[in-house]
Amino acid sequence: MADRPTHSTPRSPPAKTRSHSEPPIPSPKRSKSEKSSPPSKRKLAESPPPQSKRKLAGTPPPTFKRKQTETPLEPIIPQPLPSPKGSPVEINVLLLGETGVGKSTFINAFVNYLKFDTLQQAEHGEPVVLIPVSFLLTVGDRFDEVIVNFGDVDSNEDHAHQGQSVTQHCKSYVFDLNSRFRLRLIDTPGIGDTRGLNQDAKNIDHILNYINSLPHLNAICLLLKPNASRLNVFFRSCVQQLITYLTPEGYNNIVFCFTNARETFYAPGDTGPLLRRMLNDEHLNAIPFKKENTFCFDSESFRYLAARKSRIDFDEDQKQEYFNSWNISVKESMRLLNFIQRCEQYRLEEWLSPRKAALDISMLAVPLMETLRLILYNTKLTEANLNANQVVLNSDPIAIDMCTRCAQANIVELGPFWYTQYRSPVLRTGTNQHRHCPTDGKHFFIESIVTYEFIGRPAGLKIEQWQSSFRNFLLKCDRLAHYLRQQKLPVQNDPFQSILERFLEEEQQISKIRNIDSAANRRLCEVLNSIKRIRQENSQQLFVANENLSIFELYAIIDELTAIQTVKKQVDIIKTSRQLKMVENELIIPANLIKTRLFA
């Protein structure tokens, strides 16, 4: 591994304290084998001890220096990295770029570099197409236009709408290099979508949520065209948000990849000086932009293969251009992999940043609000002298994209209450109903199936204890929202409000159903109506107190809330759902498909 300079030893977060006066929140009975895992140790590039010069993520730290050693073009032998016994080491590489920059084409070309030694072999063999392509080609002396389609239809690739990102969602292409190493290339939606900045914001949020589920990243590849005129849009909307997610410790994992570089003689072209100037203007010159982490490709040779399979002919001069492009791009790809395998892993769970905190709070939002609703259910049971019973919460994972519009919604009886229960829709094989849902204000993403159960076991708490639990729990949630408002990030600064509004809307709908006794729901509705006022009071209290949490103090609250068993179980289920969907949206390329001895 290449040595990485450090600035200070990350300090440990302050010890957590928990009020003993707060009553526990009821949850399903746990088995003896089920144990709470201790909060993970995290590192930070913020809130340093006095002697440290470490800066907040996203501000200019001292410049990193990588050893100035020439990387030989030789077979890749990745350095041993810690991994579960018997599991291959994963090398995770994120690909980011503007719409149309060529991320998907790069992946298609890359797998053929691994399978074939020469372009001639690929032409006479069976080229691999991992991602279907469709492009317009001008051929012949009369400049006839031919549309070339290569590969099977993929619902994740939309070629029908010009200017929109072809790739709709993050998808991993996992190369089983051998029994010890596995390379994951993460294709992402393009930035600069013609649907506007809102779509870009959604795409970036989706990308960050996707990688936030990974244990580590080995490299972040920023794909650029050598003469791009929209670098400013891409840089500000994507790279800056990435920087707010990373800490300076991740800057050395950033690499620059220039596509379509044949026209600039395999150099960064006019984009190089523009990129360097922008990095300086944005005070991000700690991000290295050197020959060592800059790579120039041209994946036109893959388009040549696609055209040849469509029986399109080329003259000898054109063929020679494609052969040269193949040879140079293969060398650059191998140099890129040599560089990546020498990068130190950026472990996503160990380093904290405001943008990462926003993602973690966003994932917590539904579990916290469902737990708040659970407290209200049990408070109302105690007020009604139904002390021999309690309501508990259960959660199950889902492996498909789902929202409140496309889910099956049923009104279910829960003791004296009724509630809206969402279930996975019955879909035809290979369909994804959620992708056809309108994304308006009534659109709520569902990441787990939450159900409530009315059981004959007392919770053993008094009304005052339930009310205190409700107030204290809500205040902790509002402290998280207060932190987000202070950071002024390009994210929703109150992820709880829309969930509470949905709860209230569901209760109001239940109250209108004539053939059920909804008196208990009406009392619950009264409390939900009062929450807005309570939250305003909490917000004013935090503003007057001028609370300004460090990120360690913030994560102390997050860890305290996550340690509540009802919350923890929901969070674990959401993580499971995300992993299931990640596996569903990945393609494994087996080792026997890779014939080159590059990774032997």
N, C-alpha and C positions, 0 to 999 in steps of 0.2 A: 504493500500500500504506500502511496505517496504520503510524505509527511504533511500534516496540516498545521499551520501556525495557530496558536491560541492566544487569547488576550487575558483571560482570567479563568479561574475555576468556578464553574456555576455553583452558586450557593444553594443551600437547601431551603425549601419554603418554610415559613413559620409553622410551628406546631398548631394543629387544629384544636379548637375547644368546642365543646357542645354543651348546650344548656341542658341540665338534668331535669329542668321543669317541663321540657317539651315532651308530650306524650308520644309514644310510638304510633306509626301509621299501620293499620291492619293490612296484612298480606296473606296469601295462601300459605298453609303450613309447609315448612321446609323439611326436606329429608335430612337425616343426620349427616349424609355425605356431602350436602350442599354447604359450601363455605363461602364467606365473603372474601374476595381477593383484596389485598391491601392496595391503597392508592399507589399508582406507579410513580417512580421518581422522575422528575422532569428537570431539564436544563433550560436555561433562559439566557437570552441576550438582552436583558432589560433588568431594571431595578438592581444594579450591582452593588456590592459592598463599596465603601468609600474609596478604597485604594484602587478599584478597577476602573479601566477606561472603556469598558464595553458599552456600546451604544444600543439604543432601541432598534428593533427590527425595522428596516426601511430607511434608516438614516445612515450617512456615510461613515463606516468604520475605518480603521487603519487598513491600508491596502494589503491584501494577501499576496504572497509570492510563492509560486509553484517552482519546484526545482527545474532549472533549465536543462533538461536532458532530451535529446532527440529520441523520439519513439520509433523503434525499428519496425519495419513491416515484416512481421513474422507471425507464426501461428499463435493465436490468443491462448494464454494459459492463465485464467483468472486466479487471483490470489485466494487462498482459503479464507472463507468468512464463516462466522458462527451460524449454525442452522440446526434445527431439530435433527436428532440422530436419524439417519436414513432418508432425510428429505434433501432434495437438491437445493443448492443455493440459488436464490432468485436475484437476478439483475434487472431492476425495474427502471425503465426509460420512458419518460413522458415526452410526447411530441406535441408542440404547440406552434400554431401559425395562423396566418390570415386565411380566409376562405379562398380556395383555389391555389394555394401555395404548393400543394403536391405532397401532403402527408401520406395519403392513401397510396399514391403512386410510388412513393419512396418505399413503403412497406412491401408492395408487390415486387418492386425491383430487388429489394434486399433479399427476399426469400429465394429468388432465382440466382442471386450471387452465391448463396450458400449451396444451392443444388447443382449448378453447372459451373465448370471451370472457364468456359468461353461462351461468347454469344452464339457461335456456330453450333455448339452442343445444344444450347437452349432452343435455337431455331429448328433443329432437326429432332428434338425431343418433345417432351410434353411440359411446356412452361406452367408454373404454378400461378394461379390467380387467387389470392386470398380475399381481395376486395373487388367486386365487379366494377369495370370501368366502361365509360361511354364517352367518346370524343369525336370531334369533327376533323377529318383529314382531307387536305387538298392534294389531288394526285393528277398525273398526266399533263400533257402539253396544253390541254384546254382547261386546266385547273378545276377539274370536276370535284365536287364536294361529296365525301363519303362519310357516313356515320359508322364508326367502329364500336361494336359492343363485344365485350369479352368478360366471361364469368357469369355465374348464376345470379338471379335476382336476390337481393338482400334488402330486407325491410329497414335496415339501419343506413342504407345508402340511397339518397334521393337525387337522381340526376334530372328530374323533370322540371325543377325550378331554377332557372339561371340566376346566379348571384347569391343564392342561399347556400349555406354550408351543406355539402353533399353528405358528410357524416353527421348523423343526427344525435348520437349519444356516444359516450366513451366506450371503446371496445378494446380489449387486450388481445394481442397476438403473441402467444406463448410458444417459444421455440425450445423444445427439449434438446439441448445441445448434446448432452450425454447423461450418464447416470448421476453426475455431480452438479451440473450447472443448468440453469433454466433462464432464458432471456425473455423478458416481457416488454414488448413494444406497445405503448398505449396510444392508440389513435383517438383523436379528440375532435369535437365540432370546431369548425373554423371561426375565427374572429373577423368581424367586418361584414357580418351577414346583412343582406339587403333588407331584412325585416326590421332593422333598426337597432339602436343602442339597448333597448329593453331585451331583445333576443340575445345580444352579446352578453349582457349582464347575467341572464339565465344560463347561458352556455358556460361562462366563467365560473359561476356558482356550482354548476353541475360538475365541472372539471375538478374544482378544489374539493368538493365533497367526495368525489371518486378517489382521489389520491389520499384524502384524509383517512380512508379505510385501509390503506396499505401500511405495512410496518416501516418501510423505508423507500427512499428513492436513490438510485445511483446516478442518474443524470436527468436534467431537464433540457431537451433540445428545442431551441427556438429556430424554427424554419422560416427563412426569409428569401425573397427573390433578390437577385443582385442589383436590380435597378428598380426597386419597389418605390412607388410614389405615395403609398398609404402607410408607410412605416410609422408615421406619427400616430395614426389611429390605433394600429396594432400595439405600439409601445405603451401608449397611455392607458388603453382599456384592458390590456391583458398583462403585460409585463409588470406594470406598477402594482396591480392586484396580486400578482405572484410574489412580488417582493414584500408586500405586507404580510404574506403568509409565511414566507421563509424568514429565517434569521440570517445574519451575515455568514454564519457557518455553512449555509447552503449555497453561497455565491460561487464557490469553486466547482459546484456540480452543474453550473449552467454552461451550455455549449451552444455555439452558433452554427447552423447548418444552412448553406445557401443552395437552393434548388435552381434548376434551369440555368446552370452556371456555364454551359457551353458557349453561350453568346458573349460572355465576359472572360473567356479563356480560363475558366475555372478559378476565378478570383471573386472577391466580394463586390467588385464593381463600384458604382456610385453609392451603393447602400453602405459600404464600409465607413467612409468619412462621416456620413449622416448618422450612422449608429453610434460612432465614437463621440460625436458632438452631443448627441442626445443623452448618452450616458453621463457625460460631464455636466450637461445642463440640469439633469435631474439629480445630481449629486450621488450618482451610483457608480462612480469610477472604481469602486472596490470590486465590481464585477469584472473579471478579466476578459479582455477581448484581444486575443493574441493568436498567432499561428497555431499554437498548441491546442487551443480549444475552438478553432474555426475550421470548418470542413465544407468543401465545395463539390456538389454532385450534379449530375444531369441524368434523370431517369427516363430520358426519351427512348433509350434502348428497349425498355419494357413496352412502350407504345409501338415500337418497331415489331416486337414479337407478336403483340396483339393484332397488328395490321397484317403481318405475314400469315397468321392463322385465319385471317379473313380473306386470304388469297390476293392481297394487294402487293404489287411488285414495286421494286425500287431499283434505280440505276446504281452502277458500281460506286460512283462518288458518294451517293447517299449512304450506301451500305458501309463504306469506309468511315464515314462520320459516326454512324451508330456503333461500329466496332470500337473506335477510339473512345467514344463516350462510355461504353461498357467498361473498358479496361481502366480508365481513369476513375470512374465511379466505384469500381470494386476496390481499388487501392485506397480511396478516401474512406470507404465504408469500413475497411479493415483497420485503418488508422483511427477512425472514430471508436471502434470497439476496443482497440488497445487503450485508448484514452479512458473510456468509461470504466473498464475493469480496474484501472489504477485509481479511480476516484474513491475517496472514502464515502461510505454510506451516509446519507443524511437521514437519520432516524427520526421519523415524524412524531413519535410519541415522546421524545426526549426534549425537544426544543419547543418553546412557547412563543407565540406572537399574538397581537390583537386580532388579526384575521383568523387565525386558528381558533382563538377563543370564541369568535363569532360563530364559526362552524360548529364547535362543540355545544354552544348554548342553543343553536338552532336544532341540533339533534335532541337536546334535552327538553325542548319546548313542549312537545306532546306528552312525554312521560310525566313532566312536572304538572301540567294542567290536568291530566287524567288522575294523578294522585291528589290534586286539590279537589277535584270532583268527588273522589272517593272519601275524602275527609268530610265533605258536605253531606254525602249520603249518610254516613255514620252519625254525624251531628244531628241530622233530622230524625234518625231512628231513636237516638237517645232522648231527644226532646219529646218524641211520641211514646216514651216509656216502652220501647221495644228493645230493652237492654239485653234480652236473651239471644238476640240475633245481631249479625253484622254483615256488611257487604265487603267482599274481597274482590280483588282485580286479578285477572289472568291475561296473558298476552301470548300470541303465537306468531311465528314468522310467516312472511309471504315471499314468493319468488318471482312475482310479476309487478310491473308498474300499475298502480291503482290510485284512484282518487275518489272523493265523495260523489262525483258525478257518475263514474262508471261502476262503482261497487254496488252490490246488492244491499239495500237498506231495509231492515225489518224492525218493527216496534216490538220490543221484548219485555215481558213482565219481570220485575225485580223486587220481590216482596211488595211493599206498598207503592213502589215506584214503577215507572215504565221508562225505557231508554232506547235510543236508536243504536242498533247493532249493525255494523258493516261486515259484509262477507265478500270473499273474492267472487267476481262474476264468472259465470260458466262460459268459457270461451272455446272456440274451435281451435284445434291444434295449430300452432304457428301464428296465432293472431295476437294483437296487442291493442285491446280496446282503448286503453288509456291514451295512446298517442293520437286519438281522434277527438279527445275532449278539449273543449275551449278553455283557455287559461285566463279566465276572468276572476273577479273577486269572490265567486262562489266555488272556486277550484281549490280543494285542499288535498294535498298529497298524503297518502296513507302508507306507512311503512311497517305496520304490524296490525294484527287483528286483536283488538282489545275487547274483552268480555268481562262482565260483572257477574258475581254469584252471591246469592242471598243464602247464608248458612246459619245453622242453629248453634252458634258458638258466641258467647258474649265477648265483646272487646274489652270490657272492664274499665271503661273510662267515663268520667263525669262530663256533663255538658260544658262546664267551664274549661276542662282540659281540651275538649274538642275545639272550642272556640279559640283558645289560646294557640293550639296547634295550627288552626286555619290562618290566624293573623300572622304568626311567626313565619310560617311556610310561604305565605304570599309576599311578605316583606323580603325574604331572601330572593325570591324570583324577581322582584322589582329592583333589587340591587344589581342583578345581572343586566336587566334592561337599562338601568341607569349608566352602567359601565359602557354599554354599546352606544348610547346616545353621546357620551363624552368622546368616544373615539372617532365619531363622524366618519365611519366606514361606509362604503357603497353597498350596504346591506340593510335589511329590515331591522330597525333599531328597537323594535318591540315585537318579538316573535310570539308573544303570548296573547296579545289582544285579539287577533283574528280567530284563535282557537276558542277563547272565551265567548266571542260573538257567535261562533258556530254552536257552542253548547247552549247558549241562550235561545238561539233560533230553533234548535231541536226541541227544547222544553216548551217553547211557545206553540210549536206545531203539535206536540203531544197533548197540550192543554185544550186544543181545539177538537180533538177526537171525541165524539159524542158517546160512544158505547164503552168507554173505559172510565174507571175512577182515577182521575188525575189530580186529586187534591194534594197529594204529597209532592207531585211535580210542580204544582203552582207555588207551594212554599219554597221549593228549591229555586224556582224561577225568581222569586223575590230576592233571594240571596245573590244570585248571579247578577241581577240588576244593580245591586248595591256594590258589587266589586269594582266597577268603574270609579265610583267615588272614593273607595278605600285606596285604590291604586293612585289616584290623584293626590290623596293625602300622603301616601308613602313617597311619591315623587317629590312633593314639596318638602317633606322632612329631609330627604337625602340632599336636595338642593341647598336648603338652609344650613345643613351640617357640612356642606361642601365636601361630601365624601368623594375621594379620588383614589380608588383602589389601585394598588400595584397589581401586576398580572399574577404574582404569587398569591396575594390576598384574594384575588378573584377566583383562582383555582382552588383555594382553600374552601370557598363557598361551594364551588362546583363539586368538589370531592365530597363535601359534607352532604350535599343533596343526593349525589349519586350513590352514597353509601346506604341511603334508605332502601330497604329491600324491595319495596314496590317500584321505586324508580329504577333501581339497578336492574331488576328483572326485565323491565321494558327496554332499557338501553341495550342490554345484552341481546334481546330479541331483535331490535332494530339493526344492530351490528350483524346479526345472523342473516337477516333479510338482505342487507346490502351485500354480504358475501355471496349469498345465493344468486342474487341478480348479477353480481360481477362474474361468477362462474358461468351463468347463463349467457352472458355477453362476452365470452372469451372463446378464442379458437386455438386449439392445441395443435402445433405442428410437430409431429413425432420425429424422433431422432433418425429413423430410417429414411425419412424424406430428404435429410440433409446429407448429401453424398460427399461434400468437401471434407478434407481432413483438417480444416481450420481449427476445430475444437477437439481434435483427437487427443 
